[in-house]
């Protein structure tokens, strides 16, 4: 809002009008910053795979966010890790994820095709592991058996790799 003085040709803006205009610009900027900061928060999950057999191939980490996604093998995050740092069958790596409920699996992709190989009976021919679950049987676990709520940095999670053949 401007006030004019016709006698002297001066245009004056009151102080409260200037403050109001800067608040109109400043407030959305703060709201945008808070929104981006809140929803871009990431937490680190450090994973230590134990019992990895050899240096051939890569470890593929697959992160799932629901039972349906796990059943359909639809990952919300996936990353490959070279086995060059493998020592005494152990390999440690980290992933960053936003807060949420997740289940993490690992495939020892020895032949590099990015898929689990099965024999004629449906038994895995490549190594695998599941965070929070030591697999002993042959059945596929339920998502609820190994999922966890990521709401802060989780520290180290161990995964015992399993090789059936």
FENZIHU-V357295 format. One record per residue. SS is DSSP state (2 for helix, 1 for strand, 0 for the rest). OMEGA is omega in whole degrees, -180 to 180 (none if undefined). Layout:
{{SS	OMEGA} {SS	OMEGA}}
This chain:
{{0	-180} {1	172} {1	-178} {1	173} {1	-176} {0	-176} {0	-177} {0	180} {0	-178} {1	175} {1	-176} {1	176} {1	179} {0	-177} {2	-179} {2	177} {2	178} {2	179} {2	-179} {2	-179} {2	180} {2	176} {2	180} {2	179} {2	-174} {2	-177} {2	177} {2	178} {2	178} {2	-180} {2	179} {2	179} {2	-180} {2	179} {2	-179} {2	-180} {2	-179} {2	-174} {2	178} {0	180} {0	-179} {0	175} {1	-178} {1	173} {1	178} {1	-176} {1	175} {1	177} {1	-180} {1	178} {0	178} {0	-170} {0	-175} {0	-176} {0	-179} {0	176} {0	-178} {1	170} {1	178} {1	179} {1	178} {1	-180} {1	-180} {1	-179} {0	179} {0	177} {2	-180} {2	179} {2	179} {2	179} {2	-179} {0	-179} {0	178} {0	-177} {0	172} {0	177} {1	179} {1	179} {1	178} {1	178} {1	175} {1	180} {0	-178} {0	-179} {0	-179} {0	178} {1	179} {0	179} {0	-179} {1	177} {1	-179} {1	178} {1	-179} {1	175} {1	178} {1	-177} {1	172} {0	178} {0	179} {1	177} {1	-174} {1	168} {1	-175} {1	176} {1	179} {1	176} {1	172} {1	-175} {1	-174} {0	-178} {0	173} {0	-179} {0	178} {0	179} {0	176} {0	175} {0	179} {1	174} {0	-176} {0	179} {0	180} {0	180} {0	-178} {1	178} {0	178} {0	-179} {1	179} {1	177} {1	-179} {1	178} {0	179} {0	-178} {1	174} {0	-177} {0	179} {0	-178} {0	180} {0	-178} {0	176} {0	-178} {0	173} {0	179} {2	-178} {2	179} {2	-174} {2	-179} {0	178} {1	-179} {1	179} {1	-179} {0	176} {0	177} {0	-168} {0	-177} {0	-175} {1	175} {1	-179} {1	177} {1	177} {1	-179} {0	-179} {1	178} {0	-179} {0	178} {0	none}}
